Amino acid sequence: IRKNKTLTIPNGADTKLFKPLSKSYARKTLKLPADAKIISYIGSIQKLHGVDILIKTFEELRKEIKDANLLIVGKVINSQKENFDFSKEGIIYLGSVLQKKVILAINASDVLVVPYPKNSFTKYMLAPYKLVEFLACNRPIVITNVGEMQKNIKDKRMVARAGSTEDLKKKIKYALSLDNINSRPIALKFDWKNIASRLNEAIENFE
């Protein structure tokens, strides 16, 4: 295919929906702890996405940060084979929720984590939906060094080695120390209108 003229269109986000909101308002609405440090994973819950690695990392992190909570939002994929214990101390599991609650969960978070391991699914990943939506809400994000995701993270101190709980913990601790993040301009590049314009231009100029 790539021998021919090719345009790759990435995932995008509706930046009118996904936008910064008051953290206190988001926590109050979702009935989350007002003063805790909330580290969040939002998306499909499976080992393919590294959720098991994040839970192990959180257990170690909580030994150092007693008021830390791990917020998990999403559906467990293939629950008969994927065994996750959400009853552990400090873990808050909301399950699968409506989009408006996803936006609230993002804004309620101190740090959002994309803990993907290296595998065939993540090898060429550029901008998964969750990453673009997180960027649009101006919240600190820790990702792993898989695919091309890190191209969208300016501060490389928030990029962890895939599969390393120790490095992931280090990067989460750093992200927790940040007050101001301005990642929305990056997200705007992935706004659906901008993506549609690129696609429309490519079609009009197709030869």
C-alpha positions in Angstrom: 0.0 0.0 0.0 2.7 2.5 0.9 4.2 2.2 -2.6 1.3 4.4 -3.6 0.3 7.8 -2.4 -0.8 7.4 1.2 -2.2 9.6 4.0 -2.4 8.3 7.5 -5.3 9.7 9.5 -4.9 9.4 13.3 -7.5 9.1 16.0 -9.0 12.3 17.2 -11.2 13.9 19.9 -14.1 16.3 20.2 -12.3 19.1 22.0 -15.5 20.9 22.7 -16.6 18.0 24.9 -13.1 17.1 26.2 -11.9 20.2 27.9 -10.5 21.3 31.3 -13.0 21.4 34.2 -12.7 22.1 37.9 -11.0 19.2 39.7 -13.0 19.8 42.8 -16.3 19.9 40.9 -15.4 16.7 39.0 -14.5 14.9 42.2 -17.6 16.0 44.0 -19.9 14.9 41.1 -18.2 11.5 41.0 -18.1 11.2 44.8 -14.3 10.8 44.8 -12.0 11.7 47.7 -11.6 15.5 47.7 -8.0 15.7 49.0 -6.4 12.4 47.8 -3.8 12.0 45.1 -5.8 10.3 42.3 -3.9 8.3 39.6 -6.2 7.1 36.9 -6.5 4.6 34.1 -9.4 5.0 31.8 -10.2 2.6 28.9 -10.4 -1.0 28.1 -9.2 -3.1 31.0 -6.9 -5.9 30.0 -3.3 -7.1 30.4 -2.8 -6.3 26.7 -3.0 -2.6 27.8 -0.8 -3.1 30.9 -3.5 -2.6 33.6 -1.9 -5.4 35.6 1.5 -3.5 35.5 -0.2 -0.3 36.7 -1.9 -2.0 39.6 1.5 -3.5 40.7 3.1 -0.1 40.4 0.3 1.5 42.4 0.7 -1.0 45.3 4.4 0.0 45.5 3.6 3.7 45.2 1.1 3.6 48.0 3.8 2.5 50.4 5.3 5.9 49.9 2.2 8.1 49.2 -0.4 7.0 51.8 -3.2 9.2 50.4 -2.8 7.8 46.8 -5.8 6.3 45.1 -6.0 4.4 41.8 -9.1 5.2 39.8 -10.0 2.7 37.2 -12.7 3.4 34.7 -13.8 1.0 31.9 -14.9 -2.4 31.0 -12.9 -5.6 31.7 -12.4 -7.3 28.4 -12.8 -11.1 28.6 -13.5 -11.1 32.3 -13.3 -15.0 32.4 -9.6 -14.9 31.6 -8.6 -11.4 32.9 -8.4 -11.5 36.7 -8.2 -8.1 38.3 -8.6 -7.5 42.1 -10.2 -4.1 42.4 -11.0 -4.7 46.1 -7.4 -3.8 47.2 -7.0 -0.8 49.4 -6.9 2.5 47.6 -8.4 1.2 44.3 -11.6 2.8 43.1 -13.3 1.0 40.3 -16.2 2.8 38.5 -16.8 0.3 35.8 -18.0 1.3 32.4 -19.5 4.8 32.4 -21.2 7.3 30.0 -19.0 9.7 28.1 -19.9 12.6 30.3 -18.5 10.7 33.3 -15.3 9.9 31.4 -14.7 13.6 31.0 -15.3 14.1 34.7 -13.0 11.3 35.6 -10.2 12.8 33.5 -10.6 16.2 35.2 -10.8 14.6 38.6 -7.4 13.0 38.2 -4.0 14.3 39.4 -2.2 12.0 36.9 -3.5 9.9 34.0 -1.6 6.8 33.0 -1.3 4.9 29.7 0.8 1.9 30.9 0.9 0.0 27.6 3.5 -2.8 27.4 5.3 -3.6 24.2 3.3 -6.0 22.0 1.9 -6.2 18.5 -1.0 -4.0 19.5 1.1 -1.1 20.7 4.1 -1.4 18.3 2.9 1.3 15.9 0.6 3.3 18.1 0.5 7.1 17.6 -2.4 8.7 19.3 -4.9 6.4 21.0 -8.3 8.0 21.7 -7.6 8.2 25.4 -4.3 10.0 25.0 -5.8 12.8 22.8 -8.8 13.2 25.2 -6.4 13.4 28.2 -4.3 16.0 26.4 -7.4 18.1 25.7 -8.2 18.3 29.4 -4.8 19.6 30.4 -4.0 16.9 33.0 -0.6 15.4 33.6 -0.1 12.2 31.6 2.4 9.4 32.1 2.8 7.1 29.1 5.2 4.2 28.2 7.7 4.3 25.3 5.7 2.2 22.9 4.8 3.1 19.3 5.0 6.8 18.5 2.9 8.1 21.5 5.8 9.9 23.0 5.9 12.3 20.1 2.9 13.9 21.7 4.4 14.3 25.1 6.7 17.3 25.4 8.1 16.5 28.9 10.0 13.2 28.4 10.2 12.8 32.2 6.7 11.5 31.9 7.6 8.7 29.5 8.3 5.4 31.3 10.0 2.2 30.1 7.3 -0.2 29.0 7.0 -3.1 31.5 9.1 -1.5 34.2 7.0 -0.9 37.4 10.0 0.9 39.0 10.3 3.4 36.2 6.6 3.8 35.9 6.4 4.6 39.6 9.2 7.2 39.2 7.4 8.9 36.4 4.1 9.0 38.2 5.7 10.6 41.3 7.2 13.2 39.0 3.9 13.9 37.4 2.2 14.3 40.8 4.6 17.2 41.5 3.4 19.2 38.6 0.9 22.0 39.0 0.4 23.5 35.5 0.1 21.6 32.3 -0.8 23.1 28.9 -1.2 20.1 26.6 -4.5 21.3 24.9 -2.7 22.9 21.9 -1.4 19.5 21.0 -4.9 18.0 21.3 -6.3 20.6 19.0 -4.2 19.2 16.2 -6.2 16.0 16.7 -9.6 17.7 16.8 -12.0 15.9 14.5 -12.5 19.1 12.4 -8.8 19.4 11.8 -8.4 15.8 10.9 -11.4 16.0 8.6 -9.9 19.0 6.8 -6.7 17.0 6.2 -8.7 14.1 4.8 -10.8 16.4 2.7 -7.8 18.2 1.3 -6.2 14.9 0.4 -9.3 13.7 -1.4 -9.6 16.9 -3.4 -6.0 16.8 -4.4 -6.0 13.0 -5.2 -4.5 12.2 -8.6 
